[in-house]
Amino acid sequence: MEMLIDFPGGARVDAHFGSFTVHTDQPPEASSPTPFATFLASIGTCAGIYVLGFCQQRGLPTEGIQIVQRTHSSPVSGMVEKIDLEIQLPASFPEKYKDAVIRAAELCAVKKNFESPPQIGVTTQTI
């Protein structure tokens, strides 16, 4: 996959791929989330895709299901040390599927890439 990253003005930086654009910005005048917030959101939304698929495959209603994501950072470095995903299920959710819905969320591709992170190379090219 190739993305084009451009600078539309101010502190905004956008990523374009396919027919999509992901807008990011920086405080204090942010009109979009920061790149790091977007990165963190990809973890919870990816898990959500797997939970949604799990429920849809079994004909389970998704009404009332939420995922709460909590990020814990080191007070020294400020780096993220732990991310918790809490799948909140309505009381009507079948007990027999509770462990399975956790396993489904753990299949998230973003999470799996964290477990074996890619190398990132940075170069320049004069155009």
N, CA, C and O atoms as a GROMACS GRO file, in nm:
protein
  508
    1MET      N    1   0.085  -0.118   0.000
    1MET     CA    2   0.000   0.000   0.000
    1MET      C    3   0.090   0.123   0.000
    1MET      O    4   0.188   0.130   0.073
    2GLU      N    5   0.055   0.219  -0.081
    2GLU     CA    6   0.127   0.345  -0.086
    2GLU      C    7   0.034   0.456  -0.039
    2GLU      O    8  -0.083   0.460  -0.075
    3MET      N    9   0.089   0.547   0.041
    3MET     CA   10   0.015   0.664   0.088
    3MET      C   11   0.092   0.788   0.048
    3MET      O   12   0.215   0.787   0.043
    4LEU      N   13   0.019   0.893   0.019
    4LEU     CA   14   0.080   1.022  -0.006
    4LEU      C   15   0.050   1.109   0.115
    4LEU      O   16  -0.066   1.126   0.153
    5ILE      N   17   0.154   1.164   0.174
    5ILE     CA   18   0.140   1.251   0.290
    5ILE      C   19   0.167   1.394   0.242
    5ILE      O   20   0.269   1.420   0.179
    6ASP      N   21   0.075   1.486   0.273
    6ASP     CA   22   0.098   1.624   0.233
    6ASP      C   23   0.068   1.719   0.348
    6ASP      O   24   0.023   1.678   0.455
    7PHE      N   25   0.095   1.846   0.324
    7PHE     CA   26   0.089   1.950   0.426
    7PHE      C   27  -0.007   2.060   0.380
    7PHE      O   28   0.036   2.156   0.315
    8PRO      N   29  -0.136   2.048   0.412
    8PRO     CA   30  -0.235   2.141   0.357
    8PRO      C   31  -0.239   2.278   0.423
    8PRO      O   32  -0.318   2.363   0.382
    9GLY      N   33  -0.158   2.302   0.523
    9GLY     CA   34  -0.153   2.433   0.586
    9GLY      C   35  -0.155   2.426   0.736
    9GLY      O   36  -0.204   2.329   0.795
   10GLY      N   37  -0.102   2.528   0.799
   10GLY     CA   38  -0.094   2.531   0.945
   10GLY      C   39  -0.014   2.412   0.995
   10GLY      O   40   0.092   2.382   0.941
   11ALA      N   41  -0.063   2.346   1.098
   11ALA     CA   42   0.004   2.228   1.153
   11ALA      C   43  -0.061   2.099   1.103
   11ALA      O   44  -0.038   1.992   1.159
   12ARG      N   45  -0.142   2.111   0.998
   12ARG     CA   46  -0.213   1.994   0.946
   12ARG      C   47  -0.121   1.910   0.858
   12ARG      O   48  -0.039   1.962   0.782
   13VAL      N   49  -0.136   1.779   0.870
   13VAL     CA   50  -0.066   1.682   0.786
   13VAL      C   51  -0.169   1.575   0.751
   13VAL      O   52  -0.230   1.516   0.840
   14ASP      N   53  -0.188   1.550   0.621
   14ASP     CA   54  -0.289   1.455   0.576
   14ASP      C   55  -0.226   1.336   0.506
   14ASP      O   56  -0.121   1.349   0.442
   15ALA      N   57  -0.291   1.221   0.519
   15ALA     CA   58  -0.248   1.099   0.449
   15ALA      C   59  -0.357   1.061   0.350
   15ALA      O   60  -0.475   1.053   0.386
   16HIS      N   61  -0.318   1.038   0.224
   16HIS     CA   62  -0.411   1.003   0.118
   16HIS      C   63  -0.377   0.863   0.067
   16HIS      O   64  -0.262   0.833   0.035
   17PHE      N   65  -0.478   0.778   0.061
   17PHE     CA   66  -0.458   0.643   0.005
   17PHE      C   67  -0.591   0.595  -0.051
   17PHE      O   68  -0.696   0.612   0.011
   18GLY      N   69  -0.585   0.535  -0.169
   18GLY     CA   70  -0.709   0.497  -0.237
   18GLY      C   71  -0.798   0.620  -0.249
   18GLY      O   72  -0.753   0.726  -0.292
   19SER      N   73  -0.923   0.606  -0.211
   19SER     CA   74  -1.016   0.719  -0.217
   19SER      C   75  -1.032   0.787  -0.080
   19SER      O   76  -1.125   0.866  -0.061
   20PHE      N   77  -0.942   0.757   0.013
   20PHE     CA   78  -0.954   0.809   0.150
   20PHE      C   79  -0.849   0.915   0.182
   20PHE      O   80  -0.740   0.917   0.124
   21THR      N   81  -0.886   1.002   0.276
   21THR     CA   82  -0.792   1.097   0.332
   21THR      C   83  -0.807   1.093   0.483
   21THR      O   84  -0.918   1.102   0.536
   22VAL      N   85  -0.695   1.080   0.552
   22VAL     CA   86  -0.693   1.086   0.698
   22VAL      C   87  -0.632   1.221   0.734
   22VAL      O   88  -0.516   1.248   0.703
   23HIS      N   89  -0.710   1.304   0.800
   23HIS     CA   90  -0.666   1.437   0.839
   23HIS      C   91  -0.607   1.431   0.980
   23HIS      O   92  -0.664   1.368   1.070
   24THR      N   93  -0.493   1.496   1.000
   24THR     CA   94  -0.438   1.511   1.134
   24THR      C   95  -0.397   1.656   1.154
   24THR      O   96  -0.379   1.731   1.058
   25ASP      N   97  -0.383   1.695   1.280
   25ASP     CA   98  -0.350   1.832   1.314
   25ASP      C   99  -0.282   1.831   1.450
   25ASP      O  100  -0.277   1.727   1.516
   26GLN      N  101  -0.230   1.943   1.489
   26GLN     CA  102  -0.163   1.957   1.618
   26GLN      C  103  -0.227   2.071   1.696
   26GLN      O  104  -0.271   2.170   1.638
   27PRO      N  105  -0.231   2.058   1.829
   27PRO     CA  106  -0.281   2.169   1.911
   27PRO      C  107  -0.189   2.291   1.894
   27PRO      O  108  -0.076   2.273   1.850
   28PRO      N  109  -0.230   2.408   1.926
   28PRO     CA  110  -0.350   2.441   2.001
   28PRO      C  111  -0.473   2.460   1.914
   28PRO      O  112  -0.584   2.465   1.967
   29GLU      N  113  -0.459   2.472   1.783
   29GLU     CA  114  -0.572   2.502   1.694
   29GLU      C  115  -0.618   2.379   1.618
   29GLU      O  116  -0.665   2.391   1.504
   30ALA      N  117  -0.605   2.262   1.677
   30ALA     CA  118  -0.632   2.137   1.607
   30ALA      C  119  -0.776   2.128   1.557
   30ALA      O  120  -0.871   2.149   1.632
   31SER      N  121  -0.790   2.095   1.428
   31SER     CA  122  -0.921   2.072   1.368
   31SER      C  123  -0.943   1.923   1.343
   31SER      O  124  -1.051   1.882   1.301
   32SER      N  125  -0.842   1.844   1.370
   32SER     CA  126  -0.846   1.698   1.352
   32SER      C  127  -0.762   1.638   1.464
   32SER      O  128  -0.687   1.709   1.531
   33PRO      N  129  -0.773   1.505   1.485
   33PRO     CA  130  -0.689   1.444   1.588
   33PRO      C  131  -0.541   1.448   1.549
   33PRO      O  132  -0.506   1.464   1.432
   34THR      N  133  -0.456   1.436   1.649
   34THR     CA  134  -0.312   1.430   1.622
   34THR      C  135  -0.280   1.297   1.554
   34THR      O  136  -0.358   1.202   1.564
   35PRO      N  137  -0.166   1.288   1.486
   35PRO     CA  138  -0.128   1.159   1.428
   35PRO      C  139  -0.121   1.048   1.533
   35PRO      O  140  -0.161   0.935   1.506
   36PHE      N  141  -0.070   1.079   1.652
   36PHE     CA  142  -0.058   0.976   1.754
   36PHE      C  143  -0.195   0.930   1.803
   36PHE      O  144  -0.215   0.811   1.827
   37ALA      N  145  -0.290   1.022   1.818
   37ALA     CA  146  -0.425   0.984   1.858
   37ALA      C  147  -0.490   0.896   1.751
   37ALA      O  148  -0.561   0.801   1.783
   38THR      N  149  -0.465   0.928   1.625
   38THR     CA  150  -0.517   0.846   1.516
   38THR      C  151  -0.456   0.707   1.520
   38THR      O  152  -0.525   0.607   1.499
   39PHE      N  153  -0.327   0.701   1.546
   39PHE     CA  154  -0.257   0.573   1.561
   39PHE      C  155  -0.319   0.492   1.674
   39PHE      O  156  -0.348   0.373   1.656
   40LEU      N  157  -0.340   0.554   1.790
   40LEU     CA  158  -0.399   0.482   1.903
   40LEU      C  159  -0.542   0.438   1.871
   40LEU      O  160  -0.583   0.328   1.909
   41ALA      N  161  -0.617   0.522   1.802
   41ALA     CA  162  -0.755   0.486   1.766
   41ALA      C  163  -0.759   0.364   1.676
   41ALA      O  164  -0.857   0.290   1.676
   42SER      N  165  -0.654   0.343   1.597
   42SER     CA  166  -0.653   0.228   1.507
   42SER      C  167  -0.652   0.097   1.585
   42SER      O  168  -0.696  -0.006   1.533
   43ILE      N  169  -0.603   0.097   1.708
   43ILE     CA  170  -0.600  -0.024   1.789
   43ILE      C  171  -0.741  -0.063   1.830
   43ILE      O  172  -0.784  -0.176   1.807
   44GLY      N  173  -0.813   0.030   1.890
   44GLY     CA  174  -0.949   0.001   1.934
   44GLY      C  175  -1.045  -0.024   1.820
   44GLY      O  176  -1.131  -0.111   1.830
   45THR      N  177  -1.032   0.053   1.712
   45THR     CA  178  -1.125   0.032   1.600
   45THR      C  179  -1.097  -0.099   1.529
   45THR      O  180  -1.189  -0.164   1.480
   46CYS      N  181  -0.971  -0.140   1.523
   46CYS     CA  182  -0.938  -0.269   1.464
   46CYS      C  183  -0.998  -0.381   1.547
   46CYS      O  184  -1.061  -0.472   1.493
   47ALA      N  185  -0.981  -0.375   1.679
   47ALA     CA  186  -1.043  -0.475   1.767
   47ALA      C  187  -1.194  -0.474   1.746
   47ALA      O  188  -1.258  -0.579   1.745
   48GLY      N  189  -1.250  -0.354   1.731
   48GLY     CA  190  -1.393  -0.342   1.708
   48GLY      C  191  -1.439  -0.411   1.580
   48GLY      O  192  -1.546  -0.471   1.578
   49ILE      N  193  -1.360  -0.403   1.475
   49ILE     CA  194  -1.393  -0.471   1.349
   49ILE      C  195  -1.404  -0.622   1.372
   49ILE      O  196  -1.494  -0.688   1.319
   50TYR      N  197  -1.312  -0.675   1.452
   50TYR     CA  198  -1.315  -0.819   1.479
   50TYR      C  199  -1.432  -0.858   1.569
   50TYR      O  200  -1.492  -0.963   1.549
   51VAL      N  201  -1.464  -0.776   1.667
   51VAL     CA  202  -1.580  -0.801   1.753
   51VAL      C  203  -1.708  -0.793   1.670
   51VAL      O  204  -1.795  -0.879   1.682
   52LEU      N  205  -1.717  -0.692   1.586
   52LEU     CA  206  -1.834  -0.676   1.498
   52LEU      C  207  -1.850  -0.799   1.409
   52LEU      O  208  -1.959  -0.855   1.398
   53GLY      N  209  -1.741  -0.841   1.345
   53GLY     CA  210  -1.747  -0.959   1.257
   53GLY      C  211  -1.788  -1.085   1.332
   53GLY      O  212  -1.867  -1.165   1.282
   54PHE      N  213  -1.734  -1.102   1.452
   54PHE     CA  214  -1.769  -1.217   1.536
   54PHE      C  215  -1.920  -1.219   1.560
   54PHE      O  216  -1.985  -1.322   1.543
   55CYS      N  217  -1.974  -1.106   1.600
   55CYS     CA  218  -2.117  -1.098   1.631
   55CYS      C  219  -2.202  -1.118   1.505
   55CYS      O  220  -2.302  -1.190   1.509
   56GLN      N  221  -2.162  -1.056   1.396
   56GLN     CA  222  -2.239  -1.069   1.273
   56GLN      C  223  -2.242  -1.213   1.222
   56GLN      O  224  -2.345  -1.260   1.174
   57GLN      N  225  -2.130  -1.283   1.234
   57GLN     CA  226  -2.124  -1.423   1.188
   57GLN      C  227  -2.217  -1.513   1.268
   57GLN      O  228  -2.263  -1.615   1.217
   58ARG      N  229  -2.246  -1.475   1.391
   58ARG     CA  230  -2.330  -1.558   1.478
   58ARG      C  231  -2.471  -1.501   1.493
   58ARG      O  232  -2.553  -1.555   1.568
   59GLY      N  233  -2.499  -1.393   1.422
   59GLY     CA  234  -2.631  -1.332   1.430
   59GLY      C  235  -2.659  -1.267   1.565
   59GLY      O  236  -2.774  -1.256   1.606
   60LEU      N  237  -2.551  -1.225   1.634
   60LEU     CA  238  -2.566  -1.161   1.765
   60LEU      C  239  -2.584  -1.011   1.747
   60LEU      O  240  -2.512  -0.951   1.667
   61PRO      N  241  -2.676  -0.949   1.817
   61PRO     CA  242  -2.692  -0.804   1.805
   61PRO      C  243  -2.571  -0.731   1.862
   61PRO      O  244  -2.513  -0.774   1.962
   62THR      N  245  -2.535  -0.621   1.800
   62THR     CA  246  -2.420  -0.542   1.846
   62THR      C  247  -2.464  -0.418   1.922
   62THR      O  248  -2.382  -0.342   1.972
   63GLU      N  249  -2.594  -0.397   1.929
   63GLU     CA  250  -2.648  -0.283   2.002
   63GLU      C  251  -2.602  -0.289   2.148
   63GLU      O  252  -2.618  -0.392   2.214
   64GLY      N  253  -2.544  -0.181   2.196
   64GLY     CA  254  -2.500  -0.175   2.335
   64GLY      C  255  -2.358  -0.223   2.358
   64GLY      O  256  -2.305  -0.207   2.468
   65ILE      N  257  -2.294  -0.281   2.257
   65ILE     CA  258  -2.155  -0.323   2.274
   65ILE      C  259  -2.065  -0.202   2.251
   65ILE      O  260  -2.083  -0.126   2.155
   66GLN      N  261  -1.969  -0.184   2.339
   66GLN     CA  262  -1.870  -0.076   2.327
   66GLN      C  263  -1.734  -0.132   2.366
   66GLN      O  264  -1.724  -0.231   2.439
   67ILE      N  265  -1.631  -0.068   2.316
   67ILE     CA  266  -1.495  -0.099   2.361
   67ILE      C  267  -1.439   0.028   2.422
   67ILE      O  268  -1.438   0.134   2.359
   68VAL      N  269  -1.392   0.017   2.544
   68VAL     CA  270  -1.326   0.129   2.610
   68VAL      C  271  -1.176   0.100   2.605
   68VAL      O  272  -1.130  -0.003   2.654
   69GLN      N  273  -1.102   0.192   2.547
   69GLN     CA  274  -0.956   0.178   2.536
   69GLN      C  275  -0.891   0.272   2.635
   69GLN      O  276  -0.921   0.391   2.639
   70ARG      N  277  -0.800   0.216   2.716
   70ARG     CA  278  -0.725   0.297   2.812
   70ARG      C  279  -0.577   0.282   2.783
   70ARG      O  280  -0.525   0.171   2.771
   71THR      N  281  -0.510   0.394   2.772
   71THR     CA  282  -0.368   0.396   2.744
   71THR      C  283  -0.294   0.437   2.870
   71THR      O  284  -0.328   0.537   2.933
   72HIS      N  285  -0.193   0.361   2.906
   72HIS     CA  286  -0.111   0.388   3.025
   72HIS      C  287   0.030   0.421   2.978
   72HIS      O  288   0.094   0.341   2.909
   73SER      N  289   0.078   0.538   3.016
   73SER     CA  290   0.210   0.584   2.973
   73SER      C  291   0.306   0.591   3.090
   73SER      O  292   0.265   0.609   3.205
   74SER      N  293   0.433   0.578   3.060
   74SER     CA  294   0.537   0.590   3.161
   74SER      C  295   0.544   0.734   3.208
   74SER      O  296   0.550   0.826   3.126
   75PRO      N  297   0.545   0.757   3.339
   75PRO     CA  298   0.557   0.895   3.388
   75PRO      C  299   0.695   0.953   3.359
   75PRO      O  300   0.712   1.075   3.359
   76VAL      N  301   0.793   0.868   3.336
   76VAL     CA  302   0.930   0.914   3.311
   76VAL      C  303   0.949   0.950   3.164
   76VAL      O  304   0.990   1.061   3.131
   77SER      N  305   0.918   0.854   3.074
   77SER     CA  306   0.945   0.875   2.932
   77SER      C  307   0.826   0.929   2.855
   77SER      O  308   0.841   0.986   2.747
   78GLY      N  309   0.706   0.912   2.909
   78GLY     CA  310   0.586   0.951   2.837
   78GLY      C  311   0.544   0.849   2.731
   78GLY      O  312   0.442   0.867   2.665
   79MET      N  313   0.623   0.744   2.714
   79MET     CA  314   0.593   0.641   2.614
   79MET      C  315   0.482   0.549   2.665
   79MET      O  316   0.471   0.523   2.784
   80VAL      N  317   0.402   0.501   2.573
   80VAL     CA  318   0.295   0.409   2.608
   80VAL      C  319   0.356   0.278   2.657
   80VAL      O  320   0.439   0.218   2.590
   81GLU      N  321   0.312   0.236   2.774
   81GLU     CA  322   0.360   0.110   2.832
   81GLU      C  323   0.257  -0.001   2.823
   81GLU      O  324   0.292  -0.119   2.814
   82LYS      N  325   0.130   0.037   2.824
   82LYS     CA  326   0.024  -0.063   2.824
   82LYS      C  327  -0.103  -0.003   2.766
   82LYS      O  328  -0.132   0.115   2.787
   83ILE      N  329  -0.176  -0.085   2.693
   83ILE     CA  330  -0.306  -0.045   2.640
   83ILE      C  331  -0.406  -0.152   2.681
   83ILE      O  332  -0.387  -0.270   2.653
   84ASP      N  333  -0.512  -0.110   2.747
   84ASP     CA  334  -0.619  -0.201   2.788
   84ASP      C  335  -0.740  -0.178   2.700
   84ASP      O  336  -0.780  -0.064   2.675
   85LEU      N  337  -0.799  -0.286   2.653
   85LEU     CA  338  -0.925  -0.281   2.580
   85LEU      C  339  -1.030  -0.353   2.664
   85LEU      O  340  -1.015  -0.472   2.693
   86GLU      N  341  -1.133  -0.283   2.702
   86GLU     CA  342  -1.242  -0.342   2.780
   86GLU      C  343  -1.364  -0.348   2.690
   86GLU      O  344  -1.420  -0.246   2.650
   87ILE      N  345  -1.406  -0.470   2.657
   87ILE     CA  346  -1.525  -0.488   2.575
   87ILE      C  347  -1.644  -0.488   2.669
   87ILE      O  348  -1.660  -0.578   2.751
   88GLN      N  349  -1.726  -0.387   2.656
   88GLN     CA  350  -1.844  -0.376   2.741
   88GLN      C  351  -1.962  -0.438   2.666
   88GLN      O  352  -1.998  -0.397   2.556
   89LEU      N  353  -2.021  -0.539   2.731
   89LEU     CA  354  -2.128  -0.615   2.669
   89LEU      C  355  -2.259  -0.593   2.746
   89LEU      O  356  -2.258  -0.585   2.868
   90PRO      N  357  -2.370  -0.584   2.674
   90PRO     CA  358  -2.498  -0.570   2.743
   90PRO      C  359  -2.529  -0.698   2.822
   90PRO      O  360  -2.477  -0.805   2.791
   91ALA      N  361  -2.613  -0.685   2.923
   91ALA     CA  362  -2.649  -0.800   3.008
   91ALA      C  363  -2.708  -0.914   2.925
   91ALA      O  364  -2.699  -1.031   2.965
   92SER      N  365  -2.768  -0.883   2.812
   92SER     CA  366  -2.831  -0.986   2.728
   92SER      C  367  -2.731  -1.064   2.643
   92SER      O  368  -2.770  -1.160   2.576
   93PHE      N  369  -2.603  -1.023   2.643
   93PHE     CA  370  -2.503  -1.093   2.561
   93PHE      C  371  -2.484  -1.235   2.615
   93PHE      O  372  -2.465  -1.252   2.735
   94PRO      N  373  -2.490  -1.336   2.527
   94PRO     CA  374  -2.480  -1.474   2.575
   94PRO      C  375  -2.347  -1.504   2.646
   94PRO      O  376  -2.240  -1.478   2.592
   95GLU      N  377  -2.357  -1.557   2.765
   95GLU     CA  378  -2.240  -1.590   2.847
   95GLU      C  379  -2.142  -1.680   2.772
   95GLU      O  380  -2.021  -1.665   2.785
   96LYS      N  381  -2.195  -1.774   2.694
   96LYS     CA  382  -2.109  -1.872   2.626
   96LYS      C  383  -2.015  -1.808   2.523
   96LYS      O  384  -1.919  -1.872   2.480
   97TYR      N  385  -2.042  -1.683   2.482
   97TYR     CA  386  -1.959  -1.617   2.381
   97TYR      C  387  -1.860  -1.515   2.440
   97TYR      O  388  -1.783  -1.455   2.365
   98LYS      N  389  -1.862  -1.495   2.570
   98LYS     CA  390  -1.780  -1.388   2.629
   98LYS      C  391  -1.629  -1.412   2.609
   98LYS      O  392  -1.558  -1.319   2.571
   99ASP      N  393  -1.580  -1.532   2.632
   99ASP     CA  394  -1.438  -1.560   2.610
   99ASP      C  395  -1.404  -1.555   2.461
   99ASP      O  396  -1.296  -1.509   2.423
  100ALA      N  397  -1.496  -1.602   2.378
  100ALA     CA  398  -1.473  -1.604   2.234
  100ALA      C  399  -1.466  -1.463   2.175
  100ALA      O  400  -1.389  -1.439   2.082
  101VAL      N  401  -1.544  -1.371   2.229
  101VAL     CA  402  -1.541  -1.234   2.177
  101VAL      C  403  -1.407  -1.168   2.212
  101VAL      O  404  -1.356  -1.086   2.136
  102ILE      N  405  -1.349  -1.205   2.327
  102ILE     CA  406  -1.214  -1.157   2.361
  102ILE      C  407  -1.113  -1.212   2.262
  102ILE      O  408  -1.028  -1.139   2.212
  103ARG      N  409  -1.121  -1.341   2.235
  103ARG     CA  410  -1.028  -1.402   2.139
  103ARG      C  411  -1.042  -1.337   2.001
  103ARG      O  412  -0.943  -1.320   1.930
  104ALA      N  413  -1.163  -1.302   1.963
  104ALA     CA  414  -1.185  -1.235   1.834
  104ALA      C  415  -1.114  -1.101   1.832
  104ALA      O  416  -1.045  -1.069   1.735
  105ALA      N  417  -1.129  -1.022   1.938
  105ALA     CA  418  -1.064  -0.890   1.945
  105ALA      C  419  -0.912  -0.904   1.941
  105ALA      O  420  -0.843  -0.818   1.887
  106GLU      N  421  -0.860  -1.011   1.999
  106GLU     CA  422  -0.715  -1.032   2.001
  106GLU      C  423  -0.658  -1.068   1.864
  106GLU      O  424  -0.536  -1.071   1.848
  107LEU      N  425  -0.743  -1.096   1.766
  107LEU     CA  426  -0.698  -1.125   1.630
  107LEU      C  427  -0.665  -0.999   1.551
  107LEU      O  428  -0.613  -1.007   1.440
  108CYS      N  429  -0.695  -0.885   1.606
  108CYS     CA  430  -0.676  -0.756   1.539
  108CYS      C  431  -0.537  -0.746   1.475
  108CYS      O  432  -0.435  -0.772   1.539
  109ALA      N  433  -0.535  -0.708   1.348
  109ALA     CA  434  -0.409  -0.697   1.274
  109ALA      C  435  -0.318  -0.587   1.329
  109ALA      O  436  -0.196  -0.602   1.325
  110VAL      N  437  -0.374  -0.480   1.380
  110VAL     CA  438  -0.292  -0.373   1.438
  110VAL      C  439  -0.220  -0.426   1.561
  110VAL      O  440  -0.100  -0.403   1.578
  111LYS      N  441  -0.292  -0.497   1.647
  111LYS     CA  442  -0.232  -0.558   1.767
  111LYS      C  443  -0.122  -0.655   1.727
  111LYS      O  444  -0.014  -0.654   1.787
  112LYS      N  445  -0.147  -0.738   1.628
  112LYS     CA  446  -0.046  -0.835   1.583
  112LYS      C  447   0.079  -0.766   1.531
  112LYS      O  448   0.190  -0.817   1.548
  113ASN      N  449   0.063  -0.650   1.467
  113ASN     CA  450   0.181  -0.576   1.419
  113ASN      C  451   0.260  -0.516   1.534
  113ASN      O  452   0.382  -0.499   1.523
  114PHE      N  453   0.194  -0.485   1.644
  114PHE     CA  454   0.265  -0.439   1.763
  114PHE      C  455   0.355  -0.550   1.816
  114PHE      O  456   0.466  -0.524   1.863
  115GLU      N  457   0.306  -0.672   1.810
  115GLU     CA  458   0.380  -0.786   1.863
  115GLU      C  459   0.505  -0.816   1.782
  115GLU      O  460   0.600  -0.873   1.834
  116SER      N  461   0.505  -0.779   1.656
  116SER     CA  462   0.620  -0.798   1.568
  116SER      C  463   0.632  -0.672   1.481
  116SER      O  464   0.596  -0.674   1.363
  117PRO      N  465   0.682  -0.563   1.540
  117PRO     CA  466   0.678  -0.434   1.468
  117PRO      C  467   0.765  -0.432   1.343
  117PRO      O  468   0.870  -0.496   1.337
  118PRO      N  469   0.720  -0.357   1.243
  118PRO     CA  470   0.798  -0.345   1.120
  118PRO      C  471   0.917  -0.252   1.138
  118PRO      O  472   0.918  -0.167   1.227
  119GLN      N  473   1.015  -0.269   1.055
  119GLN     CA  474   1.125  -0.173   1.049
  119GLN      C  475   1.074  -0.054   0.968
  119GLN      O  476   0.996  -0.071   0.874
  120ILE      N  477   1.116   0.066   1.006
  120ILE     CA  478   1.073   0.187   0.935
  120ILE      C  479   1.198   0.255   0.879
  120ILE      O  480   1.287   0.295   0.954
  121GLY      N  481   1.203   0.268   0.749
  121GLY     CA  482   1.315   0.336   0.684
  121GLY      C  483   1.272   0.473   0.638
  121GLY      O  484   1.160   0.490   0.589
  122VAL      N  485   1.358   0.572   0.652
  122VAL     CA  486   1.330   0.709   0.610
  122VAL      C  487   1.441   0.755   0.518
  122VAL      O  488   1.558   0.747   0.554
  123THR      N  489   1.405   0.804   0.399
  123THR     CA  490   1.501   0.854   0.301
  123THR      C  491   1.450   0.986   0.245
  123THR      O  492   1.340   1.030   0.279
  124THR      N  493   1.529   1.049   0.161
  124THR     CA  494   1.484   1.168   0.088
  124THR      C  495   1.501   1.143  -0.061
  124THR      O  496   1.580   1.057  -0.102
  125GLN      N  497   1.427   1.220  -0.142
  125GLN     CA  498   1.441   1.217  -0.286
  125GLN      C  499   1.412   1.357  -0.336
  125GLN      O  500   1.311   1.416  -0.297
  126THR      N  501   1.494   1.409  -0.420
  126THR     CA  502   1.471   1.538  -0.481
  126THR      C  503   1.379   1.520  -0.599
  126THR      O  504   1.402   1.435  -0.684
  127ILE      N  505   1.270   1.603  -0.605
  127ILE     CA  506   1.175   1.589  -0.716
  127ILE      C  507   1.175   1.714  -0.802
  127ILE      O  508   1.101   1.721  -0.900
   0.00000   0.00000   0.00000
